[in-house]
Amino acid sequence: MRTPPLVSVLITVYNGMPLLKKVIEHLENQSYREFEIIVVDDASTDNSVEYLKSVKDPRLKLFSDGKLGRGKALNFGLSKCVGKYVAINDADDLSLPDRLRQQVEFLEANLDYGLVGSNFIKAFSESKQEYTNKSLDNNSLRTELSLHSCIQHSAVLFRKSVMDQISGYNLKIKYLYDRDIYIRVAEVSKIANLPERLVIINRHENQFFNKTYSGFERQLFSLRYSFIAIQKLKLPKYLYIKRTLKFVYSAVLNLIKWRK
């Protein structure tokens, strides 16, 4: 009987409680069982480490190398992953029971794909949720990378060999680690989303991304990555003009709002 491929689920955490407990419980309830959980604690000051040390599941492996920051913590975690595949699971998002099984089955059947994401549920509260309908096919996603991060980072399963090929996350940048790595994966392989909603993405005020990456800086950095995607993925050159016009339009709208 063929042994199922091992998946390394990578979590980086900084002060993840109380949601972290639900994250681990959802992983333990996966229908796919051949996985390890690699957790990199980024110098948490709450009781995240105490909770993780109390987890009895032998598949969970806790690491810490001091205060690293998001990008370094991800690469440090990648260096500890031994699986054929690496699933990213943020410390406040919940993987639904069939996530790993469906994504592993897709990559096992499609050897020319380096990653697969999925649709997801975006939860703002128990009563307010949004259901995504993302593009699914390689060509659409490549084009959309010139506009935004069209794959949810906490819903992606990477082929580890491809991650090794591109040397992991880009530590020369401060933002858009996800979009950057999708572009670099798309340079060397196909990419896809599954139609099923396999992850619950929790949105809340304390998220690092919301505090550090907003406004004009966000728009300018996104425009830079629009140009990078167009160049690296050899997309139609008219997209340079289209993305620039969108940037100018958004900047003008924001200026009008600010002056009011």
N, C-alpha and C positions, 0 to 999 in steps of 0.2 A: 504494500500500500504506500502511495506517495505521501511523504511528509509535507504538511502545509508550510508555506514560507513564513518565516518569522517577521513580525512587524514590530518596529520600535516606535512607541508613542512618545513623542517628545513634548514635555511641558516645562516652560520656564515660569517661575513664580516669584513675585515680590508682594508680600502681604496679601495672600490669596484667600484668607478666611473671611466669611464662612462658606463661600461658594466652592472653594477647593474641595471640600468634603463631597459635595454633589458631583463634582467633576470625576473624582476617583470612583465613586459608586457607579456612575454611568459607564465608565470604562470596564469595570468589573462585570457589568451586565451585558457585555458585547456577545453577540451570537458567535463571532469568530474568537477563538480562544488562544491562538498561537501568537502571543505578543508579550513584549516587555514594556514597562512604563519607566521611562527615563525622566526624572524630575531634577531640574537644576534650580536650586534656591539662590536667588540673587540678593542675599543678605537681608532676608525678611526680618522685620522687627515685631510682627504679631506672633501668633502661635502656629503658623504654617508648618514650621519644622517639627514642632512637637507632635502635631497631628500626623504628619507624614511618617514619622518614626513609629507611630502607634499602629500604622496599617500593617496587617498580618500577611497580606498578599506577597508571596516571595517574588512575584514578577516586578514589583516596584523597587527601583533602585534610585536612591537619593544622592545627589552630588552637590557640592558647593565649593566655589573657588573665590569667595569674597564678593564684593560688589563689582559686577562686570558690566552691567548695562545690557539692553535687549539684544543687540547684534552679537556681542561676544558670548553672551549666555547661550544663544542659539547654536553658535559654532562649537562651543565647549560641549553642549549636549550632543551635537552630531558626532563628535569624536568618541562619545561613549556608546553610541547606537551600534548594535551588531546585526540588526535586521536587514532583510533584503529590501524592505520598504520602510519609510519613515513617515509617520502620521503626525502632523502638527495639531496640538490640542492646547489652546490657551487656558490659563488657570481659572478662567471664569466662564468657559463655554462647555456645553454638554453634548457629547457624542451619543446619538440615538442608537438603539441596539444593533441595527444591521449595517452601521456605517463601515466598519472595517471589512466585513465580509463582502459587501458589494464593491468596495473600492479595490480590494485585493483581486477579486474575480475579474474586474475590468482590466487591471494591469497585467494579470496573468494571461489574459486572452488577447491583449494588444501590446505586443512587445516593442512597438515603435513609439509608444507614449511614455514620457518621462514623469508625468504627474497627472493626477485626476482630482478634481474638487467635486462639489455637489451643490445643489440648491440647499437652502437652510431657512430656518425660522429666526427672525430677528425679534428678540423679546425686550421690550422697554419696561414692562411690568407684567404681572400675572394676567392683567386684563387687556393690555395693549401689545399686540404682536403683528408682525408683518411677515408674509410668505413670499419668498423670492421666486422669480422665474428667470434665471440667468441663461445666457447663451451657453450652448453645449458643445458645439463642434470646434475643431482645431482652427479652421480658417476665421470664423467669427471671433474667437477669443484672441487670436493674434492681432486682428485689427483693433479690437477693443482695448488691448494693452497700450495703444497710443492715446487712449482717453482716460482710463482709470484701471484700478486693480480689479479685474473682472472675475477673479477667483478668491473666495474667502479663505484667508490664511489658516484659520482654525478648522477648516473643512478639507484640507488638502492632504493627499497621500503622494509622497515622492518616491521615485525609484532611487534607492540609495546609490547605485552606481552612477546615476546621472548627477546627483548632488556632489559626489566625489569628483566627477569630471569637471564640474564648474567651480570647485573649491568652496562650496557652501555660500554663506551669506557675505555680502559686501560690507566690510567694516569701514570703508572710506566714506560712507554716507551716514547721515543722521536719521533720515526718514525713508519711508517707502521700501523697507527691507523686502516686503512681500512682492511688490510690483517689480522691483529690480530682479529678484530671483526668478520670477515667472518669465521675464523677458530673456534671461540668460538660459533658462531651461528650454524655452521655445526656440532658441537659436540652434539647439542640438537635437530636439525631439518634438514630437507632437504633444499637445495638451488638450484636456477635455474637462467638462463638468458632467456629472450624472444628474438626471432630471429629478431624482428623489431628494426630498429634504431630509438630510441625514444628521444635521447638527442644529442645536439651539445656540444662537449667538446672543449673549446678554449684553445689553447696552446700559451703562450707568455713569454717573457723574465722576466717579473716582478713576476712570480709565486713563492711563498715562497718555495714550494717543490724543485724547480730547484736550488735555492740558498743554501739550507741548507742540502741537502741529495744527495750526488753524489760521484763518484769515489769508492775507495777501501772501505770506510766506508759503503757505500750503499751495496756493494757486500757482505761484512761480515755480516751486519745486516740481509740481505735477506737470507743468508745461515742459520743463526740462526733460522729464521722463517720457513725455509724448514724443519729443524729438529723438530721444535715444531709441525708443521702440521702433519708430519709423525707419531709422537708420539700420539698426541691428537686424530687424526682421524683414528688411527690404520691402516695406509697404509702399503703396502708391504715394508719390511725392506731393500730390494735391492735399494730402492730409496735413502737411506742414502749414498750409494756409488755413485749412479748416480749424485746426487746433489753436492756431494763433488768434483767429477771429473769436473763437469761443472764450479764450483767455481775456482778450480785451473787453468783450461784452460783459463778462462776469466782474472784471475789475471796475468797470464803469458803474455797474449796478451797485456794487459794494461802496463805491465812493459816494454815490447819491444817497444811499442809506445812512452813511456816516455823517454827511453834511446835514441831514435832517435831524 
